[in-house]
Amino acid sequence: MTITVNVSEVTAKFSELLSQVLLGEEVVIAEKGIPVARLVALTDTASPRIPGLDKGKVIIAPDFNEPLPEDILNDFDNALCHYFS
């Protein structure tokens, strides 16, 4: 079961909410009725990160650090002008 509480209630009820989480409940914290965070128990079932597991799956283009073409830079400038005007 999921329990939803507003931010204003969390401080007053934190110990109670934490007890519920330890019993397996999920607590959703909302601000003005909109969910913004989830409080869940940590589990030891998460698999450990293994360095190199995805080796060869990610390719970085040789021109990764090269400057962007002028037309793309202009598009960014134009978008910023519209955003801030």
Salt bridges, closest charged atoms under 4 A:
GLU9 OE1 - LYS13 NZ 3.27
GLU26 OE1 - ARG38 NH1 3.49
ASP54 OD1 - LYS57 NZ 3.39
